[in-house]
Amino acid sequence: MQHPRYALMSGPDAVALCKDVRGLYGEPAHPARAVHELRDCRPDGDLARAVAQATAEGTAPFGTLHLRTRDGRASFLDGVRVLGAHGDTVTVESNGGPRRSYAWPSVHCADLVRISPPEPPERTHADVTFLGCSPRGALRDAIAAGAPEFETVRYQVLDSVGNGQHEDTAGPVVAWDTSATHHGLLDLTVSFPRAGLIPPGRREVWDLFHGYEGPAEPGTWRRFTGADRVAWMDLALRRRHRAPEVTPGATYHLDGRDVIDEDTFSCALGEAVLGPGHRLMEEDLGGITLVWHHSDVARACLGVLPFAGRRLPETFRQIVDGLRDEGVQVVLD
């Protein structure tokens, strides 16, 4: 298949290449709250303090709880609130169920048992259909054998040359049928977790970077905020090998109208030096002249006095001083 937009993965292998998708883009659902018991548990430290607070006040916030059970499994619960304790059992509420943890456990207990009823599947999952697919390998064999469904797969979003822009768990393939829109191909339906749906703005980011050349106009990062802007920045950084080299002695012009924090400065600087859709990595900027237009915007938003204590966003003065320390002649306009 030429120029697939999506791939379905099982282990290291692509089991389908697909032209399009229906149902993937929408506002993700918040994980349903679940109640668990930590059994044969002897809380200490932060958990002991939370148990004491819950005993006195009814509940107590905790945050992320990393634990290990007697079967050796390390997991964590997110958004935890302690509801109370009875004997050696601690009751907690969390965002959904446990997930595998790679952090050092703060709590050891014999068992982690969910006591709240599971959410019905129609509330936790939705059908996402990958359109115009060419199955291969194990999935093709399962379809040929008349299997009722196929194991849980991952999906990748691909650019025009087949590089992955995004990858995540999809779910089991629960149905397939002849594609109504792509001749000779199949549509594959996946039972997809609603919490994993992709906000529509993310698709716009991926579409901007789909072609080999990337965005043609400067400032596309201005369209996005939050996680969508982070996705833009990530894809822009991946394209560094396609950017021109920095020219010592050259003058570059930075449009500072929307530079209000470190991220927007990074986006604007990358595009000023390398062109639309690019970010700087570790380039040597020594010897260049940077004309920072509308620098008053960043000065007003970032301030001039350094923060004290823990690491916080850089101020306008720190950014300018850092550039000058690198040998950049900064002209504030």
C-alpha positions in Angstrom: 0.0 0.0 0.0 1.3 3.4 -0.9 1.2 6.2 1.7 -0.8 4.6 4.5 -1.8 7.0 7.2 -2.2 4.5 10.0 -0.6 1.1 11.0 -2.0 -1.5 13.4 0.8 -3.2 15.3 1.0 -6.5 17.2 4.3 -6.8 18.9 7.0 -5.5 16.6 5.0 -6.3 13.5 2.6 -4.2 11.5 -0.6 -6.4 11.0 -2.5 -3.8 8.9 -1.8 -0.6 7.0 -4.8 1.7 6.6 -5.8 4.8 4.6 -8.0 6.6 7.2 -9.9 6.3 10.5 -13.3 7.1 11.8 -14.1 7.7 15.5 -10.5 8.2 16.7 -10.7 12.0 17.1 -12.9 13.3 19.9 -12.7 14.5 23.5 -11.2 11.7 25.7 -13.4 10.6 28.5 -12.1 11.0 32.1 -11.3 7.7 33.7 -14.1 6.5 35.9 -13.3 6.5 39.6 -12.7 3.1 41.1 -12.5 2.0 44.8 -9.8 -0.5 45.8 -8.8 -2.2 49.1 -5.1 -2.5 50.0 -5.2 -5.7 52.0 -2.6 -6.9 54.6 -1.1 -3.4 54.4 0.9 -1.6 57.0 0.9 2.0 56.0 3.7 4.3 57.0 5.1 7.7 55.9 2.8 9.7 53.6 0.2 6.9 53.4 0.0 6.7 57.2 -0.5 10.4 57.5 -3.3 10.2 54.8 -5.0 7.4 56.7 -4.9 9.5 59.9 -6.4 12.4 58.1 -9.1 10.3 56.5 -10.0 8.9 59.9 -10.4 12.4 61.3 -12.0 14.1 58.3 -13.6 11.3 56.2 -11.2 11.4 53.2 -7.7 12.5 52.4 -6.0 13.4 49.1 -2.9 11.4 48.3 -2.0 11.7 44.6 -0.1 8.8 42.9 0.3 5.6 44.9 3.1 3.2 43.9 2.7 -0.3 45.4 4.0 -3.8 45.2 1.8 -6.9 46.0 2.9 -10.3 47.2 2.9 -11.7 43.7 5.8 -9.3 43.0 3.7 -7.0 40.7 4.6 -3.3 40.8 1.7 -1.0 39.9 0.4 2.5 40.6 -2.9 4.2 41.1 -3.4 7.8 39.9 -5.4 10.5 41.5 -5.7 8.6 44.8 -7.9 9.7 47.7 -7.8 7.7 50.9 -11.2 6.8 52.2 -10.3 5.1 55.4 -8.8 2.0 57.0 -10.0 -1.0 59.0 -7.5 -3.3 60.6 -4.8 -4.0 58.0 -7.0 -2.9 55.1 -6.8 0.6 53.6 -9.6 1.7 51.2 -8.7 4.1 48.4 -10.4 5.7 45.4 -8.5 6.4 42.2 -8.8 7.3 38.5 -9.5 3.9 37.1 -7.5 0.7 37.8 -3.9 0.0 38.4 -1.2 0.4 35.8 2.3 -1.1 35.6 4.8 0.9 37.6 8.6 1.2 37.1 9.1 3.4 40.1 10.3 2.3 43.5 7.1 1.2 45.5 6.2 3.3 48.5 3.7 0.7 49.8 3.8 -3.1 50.2 0.7 -5.1 50.7 -0.5 -8.6 50.0 -3.4 -7.8 47.6 -5.0 -5.0 45.7 -8.7 -5.7 45.2 -11.2 -3.6 43.4 -14.5 -3.5 45.3 -16.4 -1.0 43.1 -18.3 -2.5 40.2 -16.7 -2.1 36.8 -18.1 0.4 34.4 -20.2 -1.1 31.6 -18.2 -1.4 28.3 -20.4 1.1 26.5 -19.2 3.8 28.9 -15.5 2.9 28.7 -15.0 1.9 25.1 -16.2 3.0 21.7 -15.9 1.5 18.2 -13.1 3.1 16.2 -12.9 1.9 12.6 -9.7 2.0 10.6 -10.7 2.5 6.9 -9.2 1.0 3.8 -6.9 -1.5 5.5 -4.6 -4.1 4.0 -4.2 -6.8 6.7 -1.0 -8.9 6.9 0.7 -11.5 9.0 -1.3 -12.8 12.0 -4.3 -10.6 11.5 -4.7 -11.7 7.8 -4.5 -15.3 9.0 -7.1 -14.7 11.7 -9.5 -13.2 9.2 -8.9 -16.0 6.7 -9.6 -18.6 9.5 -12.9 -16.9 10.5 -11.8 -15.9 14.0 -14.4 -13.9 15.9 -11.8 -11.2 16.8 -8.1 -10.5 17.0 -5.9 -9.7 20.0 -5.3 -6.1 21.3 -3.3 -4.1 18.9 -1.5 -0.7 19.0 -1.9 2.0 16.4 0.6 4.3 14.8 -0.1 7.6 13.0 2.3 7.8 10.0 3.6 10.7 8.0 4.0 10.6 4.2 7.2 8.6 4.3 6.1 6.1 6.9 7.7 7.6 10.0 5.6 7.3 13.2 4.1 10.6 14.5 2.3 8.9 17.4 1.8 5.4 18.9 -0.6 4.1 21.6 -2.7 1.1 22.5 -5.9 0.7 20.5 -7.7 -2.5 21.6 -8.9 -5.8 20.2 -10.0 -5.9 16.6 -13.6 -7.0 17.0 -15.0 -6.8 13.4 -14.0 -6.5 9.8 -15.8 -5.9 6.5 -15.2 -5.0 2.9 -14.4 -1.3 2.7 -17.2 0.8 1.2 -14.8 3.6 0.3 -11.5 1.9 -0.6 -11.8 -0.8 -3.4 -10.2 -4.1 -2.5 -9.5 -3.2 1.1 -11.1 -3.9 4.5 -12.4 -1.7 7.3 -11.3 -2.9 10.7 -13.2 -2.0 13.8 -11.4 -1.8 17.2 -12.9 -1.7 20.7 -11.1 1.5 21.7 -10.9 3.0 25.2 -12.7 6.3 25.4 -10.0 7.7 27.6 -7.6 7.3 24.8 -9.5 9.2 22.2 -7.4 12.0 20.5 -8.5 15.6 20.8 -9.4 17.0 17.3 -6.6 19.7 17.5 -4.0 16.9 17.6 -5.0 15.7 14.1 -4.4 19.2 12.8 -0.9 19.1 14.2 -0.2 15.7 12.6 -1.6 16.9 9.3 0.7 19.9 9.3 3.7 17.7 9.6 2.4 14.9 7.4 4.3 15.9 4.2 8.0 15.6 3.9 8.5 19.4 3.8 6.3 20.1 6.9 4.5 23.4 7.4 5.1 25.9 4.6 4.0 29.0 6.6 5.6 30.4 9.8 3.8 30.6 13.0 1.5 27.6 12.8 2.4 26.9 16.4 0.3 29.9 17.4 -2.9 27.9 16.5 -2.3 25.4 19.4 -2.1 25.5 23.2 -1.4 22.9 25.9 -0.8 19.3 24.8 -1.4 20.2 21.1 1.4 22.7 21.2 3.7 20.2 22.9 2.9 17.8 20.0 3.8 20.5 17.5 7.1 21.2 19.3 7.9 17.5 19.4 7.3 17.0 15.6 9.2 20.2 14.8 12.2 18.9 16.8 12.2 15.6 14.9 12.6 17.5 11.6 15.9 19.1 12.7 17.9 16.9 10.2 15.9 18.6 7.3 16.6 22.1 8.4 19.2 24.5 7.0 22.5 25.1 8.8 22.9 28.1 11.0 25.0 30.8 9.2 27.6 32.6 11.4 27.5 36.3 10.8 23.9 36.2 9.4 21.1 38.3 10.8 17.8 36.6 11.8 14.5 38.2 12.7 12.3 36.9 15.5 8.7 37.8 15.4 8.0 38.3 19.1 4.3 39.3 19.0 3.2 36.0 20.7 6.3 35.2 22.8 4.8 35.0 26.3 6.7 32.0 27.8 9.6 29.7 27.2 7.7 27.4 24.9 6.6 30.2 22.6 10.1 31.7 22.6 11.5 28.3 21.6 9.0 28.0 18.7 9.6 31.6 17.5 13.4 31.3 17.8 13.5 28.0 15.9 11.4 29.4 13.1 13.4 32.6 13.0 16.7 30.7 12.5 15.7 27.5 10.7 12.4 28.3 9.0 8.8 27.3 9.4 8.1 24.1 11.3 11.5 23.8 12.9 13.0 24.0 16.4 16.5 24.4 17.5 18.2 21.5 19.3 21.8 22.2 20.3 22.9 24.4 17.5 25.7 26.9 18.1 24.2 30.3 17.6 27.5 32.2 18.3 28.2 34.9 15.8 24.7 35.5 14.6 22.6 38.7 15.1 19.1 38.2 16.3 16.7 41.1 15.9 13.9 40.5 18.4 10.9 42.4 17.1 8.1 43.3 19.6 10.4 42.2 22.5 8.2 44.3 24.8 5.6 41.5 24.8 8.0 39.0 26.3 9.4 41.6 28.7 5.9 42.2 30.0 4.9 38.5 30.2 8.1 37.0 31.6 9.3 39.9 33.8 13.0 40.8 34.4 13.8 39.6 38.0 15.1 36.0 38.4 13.0 33.6 40.5 14.4 32.3 43.7 14.4 28.7 44.9 13.2 25.8 42.7 13.5 25.8 38.9 10.9 28.0 37.4 10.4 29.5 33.9 13.2 31.8 32.8 12.6 35.5 32.8 13.1 37.8 29.8 16.4 39.0 31.2 17.7 35.5 31.7 16.7 34.5 28.1 18.5 37.6 26.7 21.6 37.1 28.8 21.7 33.5 27.9 21.7 34.3 24.2 24.4 36.9 24.6 26.5 34.5 26.6 26.3 32.2 23.6 27.8 34.9 21.4 24.5 36.1 19.9 24.2 39.8 19.3 20.7 40.5 20.4 18.9 43.6 19.1 15.7 44.4 21.0 13.2 46.1 18.8 
